[in-house]
Structure formats: C-alpha cells, structure tokens
Amino acid sequence: MERKFTLEYWIDDGWYVGRIREVPGVFSQGPTLGDLEDNIVDAYKMVLSEEGEYTPSSEIQRKELTLQL
C-alpha cells in the first residue's frame, strides 16, 4: 500500500531535521536531505511496528473547536 505524507523540514546546526506532518511524533534528522528522508521512513516504520495501525471501531466524527489563547 502506498501512502503520501508531507515532510516538513528545517536546518539546525547544519543538520536537516524534519517531521511527518500527518503523523504526530514522527521526527528524525540527517546530515543531508536524502539521509533525513531515509531516516524519517525508518522512524515511521518504527512507530507503526510499536503501535500498529489504529482502526477505529466506529465512524470517526469531526467537530470544530474554538480555543481562546
């Protein structure tokens, strides 16, 4: 199965640091953008292997939430 994600990344002290926007908690880094891409895939696979993919038992619902900060 192929899925598409958004890699958000920045450079910090010469390292490429990034996260998968759609999957909270999946962060990684690498000395090059290519290394970051490889490492972020590994991080994603580790998260899946630890938690498994979540399948809700009922329909997911959404509600708009307003926060005052």
C-alpha positions in Angstrom: 0.0 0.0 0.0 1.3 3.4 -0.9 0.5 6.5 1.2 1.6 10.1 0.7 2.8 12.3 3.5 4.2 15.8 4.0 7.8 16.1 5.2 8.3 19.4 7.0 12.0 20.1 7.5 14.5 22.7 8.5 18.2 23.1 9.0 19.5 23.2 12.6 23.3 23.4 13.2 24.0 22.0 9.8 21.6 19.0 10.2 18.4 18.5 8.3 15.6 18.0 10.9 12.1 17.0 10.0 8.8 15.6 10.8 5.9 13.9 9.1 3.1 16.5 9.3 0.2 13.9 9.3 1.7 11.6 11.9 2.4 13.3 15.2 5.6 12.1 17.0 7.5 11.1 13.8 10.7 13.2 13.8 14.2 12.5 12.6 17.3 14.1 11.3 20.2 13.6 8.9 23.3 15.3 7.6 21.7 15.6 4.1 18.1 15.9 2.9 18.4 12.4 1.4 19.5 11.0 4.8 16.7 12.7 6.5 14.2 11.2 4.1 15.6 7.7 4.7 15.7 8.2 8.5 12.1 9.6 8.6 10.9 6.5 6.8 12.6 4.3 9.4 11.1 6.4 12.2 7.6 6.0 10.7 8.1 2.2 10.4 9.2 2.0 14.0 6.1 3.9 15.1 3.8 1.6 13.1 5.6 -1.5 14.5 5.2 -0.3 18.1 1.7 0.9 17.9 0.2 -0.9 14.9 -2.2 1.0 12.7 -5.2 2.2 14.5 -8.6 1.2 13.1 -11.5 2.8 15.0 -14.4 0.6 15.9 -16.9 3.2 14.7 -17.1 6.1 12.3 -14.7 8.9 13.0 -16.5 12.2 13.6 -15.3 15.8 13.5 -16.3 18.9 15.4 -15.0 22.4 15.1 -13.3 23.6 18.2 -12.5 27.2 19.1 -9.7 27.9 21.6 -9.0 31.2 23.2 -5.3 31.6 23.7 
